[in-house]
Amino acid sequence: FFFILLCLTMLRNTRFLASISRSSSFANFSKRTFCSDSDSEYRTATLIPGDGIGPEIAKAVRDIFEAAEVPIKWEEVVVSTAHVKPGEPLLSQEVIDSVHRNGIGLKGPIATPIGKGHPSLNLTLRKTFSLFANVRPARSIEGFKTKYEDVDVITIRENTEGEYCGIEHEVVPGITQSVKVITSEASTRVANHAFKVAELLNRKKVTAVHKANIMKQSDGLFLSCCQEVAARYPHIPFEVQTLDQVCLKLVQDPSQLDVMVLPNLYGDIISDLCAGLIGGLGLTPSGNIGAHCSLFEAVHGTAPDIAGKNLANPTALLLSATMMLRHIGLKEKADLIDNATYKTIRGTVRTGDLGGSATTTEFTNAIIKNFEQ
């Protein structure tokens, strides 16, 4: 009986599984070139402000990019819980066309209903555009004191399957079943990306995080794929650690870890833990990487309690935007903005979540002012 229900559920989700098999490997990814606009070169990027404080912090990023003369033109589209209508697609064709056309985008926080309502818009974006890897660096900011110093880790999370594939149902009242999907293609793809990142950034090692001691088939497959990829990078040290071992090491001494590659759920948890080590999600950038397009995002919540009050901290979205700039080769502009941002945080003009009392506008202006110093 349970087997029949499982088969029926899997059949209803063939579209999801097909989208996995159709996804290209990272090795086929090629950056798109800049477009020429008569006197200057520019790149168009999709901008999704999101919900809550999203529009405010998106405006701050736009103001900072303009002041820094970044050659980016924004194409703004709407993805918001407030615009979801029953019976209509979660993403408009305008959104889909914009991301496919531009190849890069920046996304503010989007609210997700808990326990009911429509599916997660964040998850829908990842699936729609086959954004197979979530890359989230966590690095201590000099001059901003936290309980940990010199944190410098990167989590690379498989972004399309695992427990987040959305295959679940009620067997009988009081019993629900959720399916965890792990494929060799997706696991190999994200492992390959992790080693490419480690190689590009000259990192010291890659750690595959798993629970194959308990989930021997699913996590066992993920782990074996990571080991196969590691064999192709003999110059990069590789280790395997269980999820619980990694949690213990992170809170004892984060320097024991460097680049971590993880299945979807574990990556979601560990990346937030790492953000806590450096001061919170408000300081943490994030990028969702796909074969043909990539979306960079702030991973904190929508903060509806302060929305519209000019109190939000735009740092996470701003640092995600500079990740986007590095992704398309604009390293100098990214460094300019990052350095001005860190200098501002080290100073006295800070938003409330950073221990200050500055408004979003004041914090934004302070960053712009630091371009000149």
Backbone hydrogen bonds, N-H to C=O, Kabsch-Sander energy under -0.5 kcal/mol:
donor,donor_aa,acceptor,acceptor_aa,energy
5,L,1,F,-2.2
6,L,2,F,-2.3
7,C,3,F,-2.3
8,L,4,I,-2.4
9,T,5,L,-2.2
10,M,6,L,-2.4
11,L,7,C,-2.3
12,R,8,L,-1.8
13,N,9,T,-0.7
13,N,10,M,-0.8
14,T,11,L,-1.3
17,L,13,N,-1.9
18,A,14,T,-2.8
19,S,15,R,-1.8
20,I,16,F,-1.2
21,S,17,L,-1.8
22,R,18,A,-1.8
23,S,19,S,-0.7
23,S,20,I,-0.9
28,N,25,S,-1.5
29,F,26,F,-2.0
35,C,42,Y,-2.2
37,D,40,S,-2.7
39,D,37,D,-0.8
40,S,37,D,-1.9
42,Y,35,C,-2.2
43,R,71,P,-1.7
45,A,73,K,-2.8
46,T,104,I,-2.2
47,L,75,E,-2.3
48,I,106,L,-3.1
51,D,109,P,-2.9
53,I,302,T,-2.1
54,G,51,D,-2.7
57,I,53,I,-2.2
58,A,54,G,-2.4
59,K,55,P,-1.8
60,A,56,E,-1.7
61,V,57,I,-2.0
62,R,58,A,-2.2
63,D,59,K,-2.6
64,I,60,A,-2.3
65,F,61,V,-2.7
66,E,62,R,-2.2
67,A,63,D,-2.2
68,A,64,I,-2.1
69,E,66,E,-1.1
70,V,65,F,-2.5
72,I,70,V,-2.6
73,K,43,R,-2.6
75,E,45,A,-2.7
76,E,74,W,-0.6
77,V,47,L,-2.5
79,V,77,V,-0.6
83,H,80,S,-1.4
84,V,81,T,-1.4
88,E,85,K,-2.1
96,I,92,S,-2.0
97,D,93,Q,-2.9
98,S,94,E,-2.1
99,V,95,V,-2.3
100,H,96,I,-2.2
101,R,97,D,-2.5
102,N,98,S,-2.6
103,G,99,V,-2.6
105,G,294,S,-1.3
106,L,46,T,-2.7
107,K,296,F,-3.1
108,G,48,I,-3.4
115,G,113,P,-0.6
124,T,120,S,-1.9
125,L,121,L,-2.2
126,R,122,N,-1.9
127,K,123,L,-2.4
128,T,124,T,-2.8
129,F,125,L,-2.0
130,S,127,K,-0.9
131,L,126,R,-2.3
132,F,130,S,-1.5
133,A,289,I,-1.9
134,N,157,R,-2.6
135,V,133,A,-0.6
135,V,287,G,-3.4
136,R,134,N,-0.6
136,R,155,T,-2.6
138,A,153,V,-3.1
140,S,151,V,-2.6
142,E,140,S,-0.7
144,F,141,I,-2.3
145,K,143,G,-0.7
148,Y,277,L,-0.6
153,V,138,A,-2.3
154,I,258,D,-2.7
155,T,136,R,-2.1
156,I,260,M,-3.2
157,R,134,N,-2.6
157,R,155,T,-0.6
158,E,262,L,-2.8
159,N,132,F,-2.4
162,G,181,V,-3.1
164,Y,161,E,-1.2
165,C,162,G,-1.3
166,G,163,E,-0.6
168,E,166,G,-0.9
169,H,177,Q,-2.3
171,V,169,H,-0.6
171,V,175,I,-1.8
172,V,175,I,-1.0
175,I,172,V,-2.7
177,Q,169,H,-3.0
179,V,167,I,-3.1
181,V,162,G,-1.4
181,V,179,V,-0.6
182,I,180,K,-0.6
187,S,183,T,-2.1
188,T,184,S,-2.6
189,R,185,E,-2.2
190,V,186,A,-2.2
191,A,187,S,-2.0
192,N,188,T,-2.6
193,H,189,R,-1.9
194,A,190,V,-2.1
195,F,191,A,-2.1
196,K,192,N,-2.0
197,V,193,H,-2.5
198,A,194,A,-2.4
199,E,195,F,-2.3
200,L,196,K,-2.7
201,L,197,V,-2.5
202,N,199,E,-0.7
203,R,198,A,-2.5
206,V,237,P,-2.2
207,T,259,V,-2.9
208,A,239,E,-2.5
209,V,207,T,-0.5
209,V,261,V,-2.4
210,H,241,Q,-1.8
214,I,211,K,-1.8
215,M,211,K,-2.9
216,K,214,I,-1.2
219,D,215,M,-1.2
220,G,215,M,-1.0
221,L,217,Q,-1.8
222,F,218,S,-2.0
223,L,219,D,-2.7
224,S,220,G,-2.3
225,C,221,L,-2.2
226,C,222,F,-2.0
227,Q,223,L,-2.3
228,E,224,S,-2.0
229,V,225,C,-2.2
230,A,226,C,-2.6
231,A,227,Q,-1.4
232,R,229,V,-1.7
233,Y,230,A,-1.7
236,I,233,Y,-2.1
239,E,206,V,-2.0
241,Q,208,A,-2.6
243,L,210,H,-2.1
246,V,242,T,-2.1
247,C,243,L,-2.1
248,L,244,D,-2.0
249,K,245,Q,-2.4
250,L,246,V,-2.6
251,V,247,C,-1.7
252,Q,248,L,-1.6
253,D,249,K,-3.0
256,Q,253,D,-2.0
257,L,254,P,-1.9
259,V,205,K,-1.7
260,M,154,I,-3.0
260,M,258,D,-0.5
261,V,207,T,-2.7
262,L,156,I,-2.2
267,G,263,P,-2.5
268,D,264,N,-2.0
269,I,265,L,-1.9
270,I,266,Y,-3.0
271,S,267,G,-2.2
272,D,268,D,-1.1
273,L,269,I,-2.0
274,C,270,I,-2.6
275,A,271,S,-1.8
276,G,272,D,-1.9
277,L,273,L,-1.0
278,I,274,C,-0.8
278,I,275,A,-0.9
279,G,275,A,-0.6
280,G,275,A,-2.9
283,L,280,G,-1.6
284,T,281,L,-1.2
287,G,135,V,-2.2
288,N,295,L,-3.4
289,I,133,A,-3.4
289,I,287,G,-0.6
290,G,293,C,-0.7
291,A,130,S,-0.6
294,S,103,G,-2.0
295,L,288,N,-2.1
296,F,105,G,-2.9
297,E,286,S,-2.1
298,A,107,K,-1.6
299,V,284,T,-0.6
306,I,303,A,-1.6
307,A,303,A,-0.7
309,K,306,I,-2.0
311,L,306,I,-0.6
316,A,282,G,-1.0
318,L,314,P,-2.6
319,L,315,T,-3.1
320,S,316,A,-1.8
321,A,317,L,-2.0
322,T,318,L,-1.8
323,M,319,L,-1.6
324,M,320,S,-1.8
325,L,321,A,-1.7
326,R,322,T,-2.1
327,H,323,M,-2.1
328,I,324,M,-1.2
329,G,326,R,-1.4
330,L,325,L,-3.3
331,K,329,G,-0.9
334,A,330,L,-1.9
335,D,331,K,-2.9
336,L,332,E,-2.2
337,I,333,K,-2.1
338,D,334,A,-2.7
339,N,335,D,-2.8
340,A,336,L,-1.8
341,T,337,I,-2.3
342,Y,338,D,-2.8
343,K,339,N,-2.1
344,T,340,A,-1.8
345,I,341,T,-2.2
346,R,342,Y,-2.0
347,G,343,K,-0.8
347,G,344,T,-0.7
350,R,348,T,-1.2
352,G,358,A,-0.5
354,L,351,T,-1.6
355,G,352,G,-1.7
356,G,351,T,-2.2
358,A,350,R,-3.1
360,T,310,N,-2.1
363,F,359,T,-2.5
364,T,360,T,-2.5
365,N,361,T,-2.6
366,A,362,E,-2.0
367,I,363,F,-1.8
368,I,364,T,-2.1
369,K,365,N,-2.5
370,N,366,A,-1.6
371,F,368,I,-1.3
372,E,369,K,-1.3
373,Q,370,N,-0.8
